[in-house]
Amino acid sequence: MSKYTAFRCPEDLLELAKVKAKKDRRSLSNYIITLIEKDVCDGSAVLASPKSEGKGGKSKK
């Protein structure tokens, strides 16, 4: 089950998101969650790369 969390968002940005969600025939909540999931999944490779490096941030050769 999902845990709901409140966060601050500029009203104009929220209104634009509402329009896009309505255009895609989706709820605002579903639309925002999908955007966040896409961003987090795309960034997962960035988070994994430092683990493969040696001490001092330099890769081992």
Biopython code that builds the backbone (N, CA, C, O; Angstrom):
import numpy as np
from Bio.PDB.StructureBuilder import StructureBuilder

atoms = [
    (1, "MET", "N", (0.839, -1.180, 0.000)),
    (1, "MET", "CA", (0.000, 0.000, 0.000)),
    (1, "MET", "C", (0.882, 1.241, 0.000)),
    (1, "MET", "O", (1.918, 1.267, 0.664)),
    (2, "SER", "N", (0.486, 2.244, -0.724)),
    (2, "SER", "CA", (1.251, 3.471, -0.840)),
    (2, "SER", "C", (1.076, 4.362, 0.381)),
    (2, "SER", "O", (0.021, 4.389, 1.015)),
    (3, "LYS", "N", (2.132, 5.083, 0.687)),
    (3, "LYS", "CA", (2.078, 6.082, 1.750)),
    (3, "LYS", "C", (2.041, 7.441, 1.064)),
    (3, "LYS", "O", (2.883, 7.732, 0.214)),
    (4, "TYR", "N", (1.090, 8.256, 1.418)),
    (4, "TYR", "CA", (0.937, 9.561, 0.796)),
    (4, "TYR", "C", (1.753, 10.605, 1.547)),
    (4, "TYR", "O", (1.766, 10.638, 2.777)),
    (5, "THR", "N", (2.425, 11.447, 0.790)),
    (5, "THR", "CA", (3.274, 12.488, 1.348)),
    (5, "THR", "C", (2.947, 13.816, 0.682)),
    (5, "THR", "O", (2.830, 13.891, -0.541)),
    (6, "ALA", "N", (2.803, 14.840, 1.471)),
    (6, "ALA", "CA", (2.549, 16.182, 0.935)),
    (6, "ALA", "C", (3.880, 16.837, 0.582)),
    (6, "ALA", "O", (4.891, 16.608, 1.245)),
    (7, "PHE", "N", (3.868, 17.647, -0.460)),
    (7, "PHE", "CA", (5.051, 18.416, -0.822)),
    (7, "PHE", "C", (4.608, 19.721, -1.464)),
    (7, "PHE", "O", (3.471, 19.851, -1.920)),
    (8, "ARG", "N", (5.512, 20.678, -1.493)),
    (8, "ARG", "CA", (5.202, 21.990, -2.063)),
    (8, "ARG", "C", (5.482, 21.973, -3.558)),
    (8, "ARG", "O", (6.440, 21.359, -4.028)),
    (9, "CYS", "N", (4.613, 22.669, -4.292)),
    (9, "CYS", "CA", (4.755, 22.756, -5.735)),
    (9, "CYS", "C", (4.192, 24.104, -6.185)),
    (9, "CYS", "O", (3.122, 24.503, -5.725)),
    (10, "PRO", "N", (4.883, 24.804, -7.066)),
    (10, "PRO", "CA", (4.348, 26.072, -7.564)),
    (10, "PRO", "C", (2.983, 25.849, -8.246)),
    (10, "PRO", "O", (2.800, 24.887, -8.992)),
    (11, "GLU", "N", (2.039, 26.753, -7.975)),
    (11, "GLU", "CA", (0.683, 26.588, -8.493)),
    (11, "GLU", "C", (0.631, 26.527, -10.009)),
    (11, "GLU", "O", (-0.127, 25.736, -10.571)),
    (12, "ASP", "N", (1.431, 27.356, -10.685)),
    (12, "ASP", "CA", (1.394, 27.352, -12.145)),
    (12, "ASP", "C", (1.878, 26.016, -12.709)),
    (12, "ASP", "O", (1.344, 25.531, -13.707)),
    (13, "LEU", "N", (2.885, 25.425, -12.073)),
    (13, "LEU", "CA", (3.386, 24.123, -12.501)),
    (13, "LEU", "C", (2.343, 23.035, -12.263)),
    (13, "LEU", "O", (2.169, 22.138, -13.087)),
    (14, "LEU", "N", (1.660, 23.124, -11.139)),
    (14, "LEU", "CA", (0.610, 22.171, -10.813)),
    (14, "LEU", "C", (-0.545, 22.261, -11.808)),
    (14, "LEU", "O", (-1.092, 21.239, -12.222)),
    (15, "GLU", "N", (-0.911, 23.470, -12.186)),
    (15, "GLU", "CA", (-1.987, 23.655, -13.166)),
    (15, "GLU", "C", (-1.612, 23.070, -14.516)),
    (15, "GLU", "O", (-2.451, 22.460, -15.179)),
    (16, "LEU", "N", (-0.356, 23.247, -14.936)),
    (16, "LEU", "CA", (0.098, 22.655, -16.198)),
    (16, "LEU", "C", (0.058, 21.128, -16.128)),
    (16, "LEU", "O", (-0.315, 20.466, -17.097)),
    (17, "ALA", "N", (0.442, 20.577, -14.983)),
    (17, "ALA", "CA", (0.390, 19.127, -14.798)),
    (17, "ALA", "C", (-1.050, 18.625, -14.848)),
    (17, "ALA", "O", (-1.314, 17.560, -15.408)),
    (18, "LYS", "N", (-1.978, 19.377, -14.272)),
    (18, "LYS", "CA", (-3.395, 18.992, -14.313)),
    (18, "LYS", "C", (-3.899, 18.933, -15.740)),
    (18, "LYS", "O", (-4.631, 18.013, -16.106)),
    (19, "VAL", "N", (-3.511, 19.910, -16.549)),
    (19, "VAL", "CA", (-3.937, 19.949, -17.955)),
    (19, "VAL", "C", (-3.384, 18.738, -18.711)),
    (19, "VAL", "O", (-4.113, 18.081, -19.454)),
    (20, "LYS", "N", (-2.091, 18.444, -18.518)),
    (20, "LYS", "CA", (-1.484, 17.305, -19.208)),
    (20, "LYS", "C", (-2.090, 15.985, -18.747)),
    (20, "LYS", "O", (-2.307, 15.088, -19.561)),
    (21, "ALA", "N", (-2.365, 15.855, -17.447)),
    (21, "ALA", "CA", (-2.969, 14.635, -16.923)),
    (21, "ALA", "C", (-4.361, 14.444, -17.520)),
    (21, "ALA", "O", (-4.731, 13.334, -17.903)),
    (22, "LYS", "N", (-5.124, 15.521, -17.599)),
    (22, "LYS", "CA", (-6.467, 15.440, -18.168)),
    (22, "LYS", "C", (-6.402, 15.071, -19.650)),
    (22, "LYS", "O", (-7.220, 14.293, -20.141)),
    (23, "LYS", "N", (-5.424, 15.637, -20.355)),
    (23, "LYS", "CA", (-5.248, 15.331, -21.778)),
    (23, "LYS", "C", (-4.926, 13.845, -21.980)),
    (23, "LYS", "O", (-5.387, 13.230, -22.941)),
    (24, "ASP", "N", (-4.135, 13.279, -21.069)),
    (24, "ASP", "CA", (-3.784, 11.862, -21.129)),
    (24, "ASP", "C", (-4.842, 10.954, -20.501)),
    (24, "ASP", "O", (-4.683, 9.734, -20.449)),
    (25, "ARG", "N", (-5.928, 11.578, -20.025)),
    (25, "ARG", "CA", (-7.044, 10.864, -19.374)),
    (25, "ARG", "C", (-6.565, 10.051, -18.177)),
    (25, "ARG", "O", (-6.911, 8.880, -18.020)),
    (26, "ARG", "N", (-5.752, 10.708, -17.327)),
    (26, "ARG", "CA", (-5.211, 10.078, -16.129)),
    (26, "ARG", "C", (-5.473, 10.987, -14.939)),
    (26, "ARG", "O", (-5.702, 12.186, -15.094)),
    (27, "SER", "N", (-5.437, 10.403, -13.760)),
    (27, "SER", "CA", (-5.572, 11.228, -12.563)),
    (27, "SER", "C", (-4.278, 12.009, -12.367)),
    (27, "SER", "O", (-3.214, 11.591, -12.825)),
    (28, "LEU", "N", (-4.376, 13.125, -11.694)),
    (28, "LEU", "CA", (-3.191, 13.934, -11.424)),
    (28, "LEU", "C", (-2.184, 13.134, -10.615)),
    (28, "LEU", "O", (-0.986, 13.175, -10.896)),
    (29, "SER", "N", (-2.659, 12.412, -9.618)),
    (29, "SER", "CA", (-1.779, 11.610, -8.778)),
    (29, "SER", "C", (-1.022, 10.575, -9.610)),
    (29, "SER", "O", (0.194, 10.441, -9.477)),
    (30, "ASN", "N", (-1.735, 9.848, -10.463)),
    (30, "ASN", "CA", (-1.108, 8.842, -11.307)),
    (30, "ASN", "C", (-0.103, 9.469, -12.257)),
    (30, "ASN", "O", (0.971, 8.910, -12.477)),
    (31, "TYR", "N", (-0.434, 10.615, -12.822)),
    (31, "TYR", "CA", (0.444, 11.309, -13.751)),
    (31, "TYR", "C", (1.752, 11.722, -13.064)),
    (31, "TYR", "O", (2.836, 11.499, -13.604)),
    (32, "ILE", "N", (1.645, 12.320, -11.878)),
    (32, "ILE", "CA", (2.824, 12.771, -11.136)),
    (32, "ILE", "C", (3.688, 11.589, -10.709)),
    (32, "ILE", "O", (4.912, 11.643, -10.831)),
    (33, "ILE", "N", (3.065, 10.524, -10.209)),
    (33, "ILE", "CA", (3.805, 9.334, -9.785)),
    (33, "ILE", "C", (4.558, 8.730, -10.962)),
    (33, "ILE", "O", (5.708, 8.318, -10.812)),
    (34, "THR", "N", (3.925, 8.671, -12.133)),
    (34, "THR", "CA", (4.578, 8.142, -13.325)),
    (34, "THR", "C", (5.792, 8.980, -13.710)),
    (34, "THR", "O", (6.832, 8.430, -14.072)),
    (35, "LEU", "N", (5.672, 10.308, -13.636)),
    (35, "LEU", "CA", (6.807, 11.186, -13.943)),
    (35, "LEU", "C", (7.967, 10.941, -12.978)),
    (35, "LEU", "O", (9.125, 10.875, -13.392)),
    (36, "ILE", "N", (7.649, 10.808, -11.701)),
    (36, "ILE", "CA", (8.688, 10.583, -10.689)),
    (36, "ILE", "C", (9.345, 9.222, -10.909)),
    (36, "ILE", "O", (10.568, 9.111, -10.831)),
    (37, "GLU", "N", (8.552, 8.187, -11.184)),
    (37, "GLU", "CA", (9.097, 6.852, -11.423)),
    (37, "GLU", "C", (10.031, 6.845, -12.625)),
    (37, "GLU", "O", (11.097, 6.232, -12.575)),
    (38, "LYS", "N", (9.648, 7.514, -13.697)),
    (38, "LYS", "CA", (10.505, 7.580, -14.887)),
    (38, "LYS", "C", (11.828, 8.255, -14.552)),
    (38, "LYS", "O", (12.886, 7.792, -14.977)),
    (39, "ASP", "N", (11.777, 9.338, -13.798)),
    (39, "ASP", "CA", (12.988, 10.066, -13.446)),
    (39, "ASP", "C", (13.887, 9.232, -12.546)),
    (39, "ASP", "O", (15.102, 9.211, -12.741)),
    (40, "VAL", "N", (13.319, 8.555, -11.578)),
    (40, "VAL", "CA", (14.096, 7.740, -10.642)),
    (40, "VAL", "C", (14.708, 6.541, -11.364)),
    (40, "VAL", "O", (15.868, 6.208, -11.124)),
    (41, "CYS", "N", (13.961, 5.900, -12.227)),
    (41, "CYS", "CA", (14.489, 4.745, -12.967)),
    (41, "CYS", "C", (15.599, 5.169, -13.913)),
    (41, "CYS", "O", (16.581, 4.441, -14.053)),
    (42, "ASP", "N", (15.483, 6.309, -14.565)),
    (42, "ASP", "CA", (16.521, 6.806, -15.465)),
    (42, "ASP", "C", (17.778, 7.171, -14.687)),
    (42, "ASP", "O", (18.882, 7.056, -15.221)),
    (43, "GLY", "N", (17.639, 7.600, -13.459)),
    (43, "GLY", "CA", (18.770, 8.002, -12.645)),
    (43, "GLY", "C", (19.425, 6.859, -11.896)),
    (43, "GLY", "O", (20.459, 7.064, -11.262)),
    (44, "SER", "N", (18.856, 5.656, -11.947)),
    (44, "SER", "CA", (19.412, 4.542, -11.187)),
    (44, "SER", "C", (20.812, 4.179, -11.659)),
    (44, "SER", "O", (21.630, 3.750, -10.846)),
    (45, "ALA", "N", (21.116, 4.336, -12.942)),
    (45, "ALA", "CA", (22.455, 4.053, -13.449)),
    (45, "ALA", "C", (23.460, 5.043, -12.880)),
    (45, "ALA", "O", (24.611, 4.683, -12.635)),
    (46, "VAL", "N", (23.047, 6.261, -12.671)),
    (46, "VAL", "CA", (23.929, 7.282, -12.108)),
    (46, "VAL", "C", (24.276, 6.935, -10.670)),
    (46, "VAL", "O", (25.415, 7.131, -10.246)),
    (47, "LEU", "N", (23.322, 6.428, -9.922)),
    (47, "LEU", "CA", (23.566, 6.066, -8.526)),
    (47, "LEU", "C", (24.456, 4.837, -8.414)),
    (47, "LEU", "O", (25.218, 4.719, -7.454)),
    (48, "ALA", "N", (24.378, 3.922, -9.369)),
    (48, "ALA", "CA", (25.143, 2.684, -9.309)),
    (48, "ALA", "C", (26.602, 2.882, -9.691)),
    (48, "ALA", "O", (27.447, 2.103, -9.251)),
    (49, "SER", "N", (26.932, 3.885, -10.487)),
    (49, "SER", "CA", (28.297, 4.035, -10.998)),
    (49, "SER", "C", (29.355, 4.298, -9.924)),
    (49, "SER", "O", (30.457, 3.768, -10.066)),
    (50, "PRO", "N", (29.111, 5.074, -8.861)),
    (50, "PRO", "CA", (30.171, 5.287, -7.858)),
    (50, "PRO", "C", (30.586, 4.011, -7.134)),
    (50, "PRO", "O", (31.714, 3.942, -6.647)),
    (51, "LYS", "N", (29.731, 3.007, -7.043)),
    (51, "LYS", "CA", (30.051, 1.766, -6.350)),
    (51, "LYS", "C", (31.166, 1.003, -7.065)),
    (51, "LYS", "O", (31.926, 0.274, -6.429)),
    (52, "SER", "N", (31.264, 1.167, -8.380)),
    (52, "SER", "CA", (32.266, 0.443, -9.147)),
    (52, "SER", "C", (33.627, 1.131, -9.143)),
    (52, "SER", "O", (34.583, 0.616, -9.722)),
    (53, "GLU", "N", (33.722, 2.285, -8.497)),
    (53, "GLU", "CA", (34.973, 3.020, -8.456)),
    (53, "GLU", "C", (35.765, 2.664, -7.208)),
    (53, "GLU", "O", (35.203, 2.230, -6.202)),
    (54, "GLY", "N", (37.081, 2.854, -7.285)),
    (54, "GLY", "CA", (37.956, 2.605, -6.147)),
    (54, "GLY", "C", (37.968, 3.787, -5.205)),
    (54, "GLY", "O", (37.135, 4.687, -5.319)),
    (55, "LYS", "N", (38.923, 3.792, -4.258)),
    (55, "LYS", "CA", (39.030, 4.890, -3.302)),
    (55, "LYS", "C", (39.402, 6.175, -4.007)),
    (55, "LYS", "O", (40.115, 6.155, -5.011)),
    (56, "GLY", "N", (38.926, 7.283, -3.490)),
    (56, "GLY", "CA", (39.245, 8.586, -4.049)),
    (56, "GLY", "C", (38.465, 8.924, -5.298)),
    (56, "GLY", "O", (38.755, 9.919, -5.962)),
    (57, "GLY", "N", (37.468, 8.102, -5.631)),
    (57, "GLY", "CA", (36.617, 8.399, -6.773)),
    (57, "GLY", "C", (37.246, 8.038, -8.108)),
    (57, "GLY", "O", (36.666, 8.324, -9.156)),
    (58, "LYS", "N", (38.423, 7.413, -8.097)),
    (58, "LYS", "CA", (39.066, 7.009, -9.349)),
    (58, "LYS", "C", (38.814, 5.546, -9.598)),
    (58, "LYS", "O", (38.825, 4.739, -8.669)),
    (59, "SER", "N", (38.585, 5.197, -10.855)),
    (59, "SER", "CA", (38.324, 3.797, -11.163)),
    (59, "SER", "C", (39.619, 3.001, -11.156)),
    (59, "SER", "O", (40.689, 3.523, -11.467)),
    (60, "LYS", "N", (39.502, 1.719, -10.793)),
    (60, "LYS", "CA", (40.665, 0.828, -10.735)),
    (60, "LYS", "C", (41.039, 0.412, -12.138)),
    (60, "LYS", "O", (40.171, 0.228, -12.992)),
    (61, "LYS", "N", (42.339, 0.263, -12.380)),
    (61, "LYS", "CA", (42.832, -0.175, -13.694)),
    (61, "LYS", "C", (43.601, -1.452, -13.565)),
    (61, "LYS", "O", (44.095, -1.978, -14.563)),
]
sb = StructureBuilder()
sb.init_structure("model")
sb.init_model(0)
sb.init_chain("A")
sb.init_seg("    ")
for serial, (resi, resn, name, xyz) in enumerate(atoms, 1):
    if name == "N":
        sb.init_residue(resn, " ", resi, " ")
    sb.init_atom(name, np.array(xyz, "f"), 0.0, 1.0, " ", f" {name:<3s}", serial, name[0])
structure = sb.get_structure()
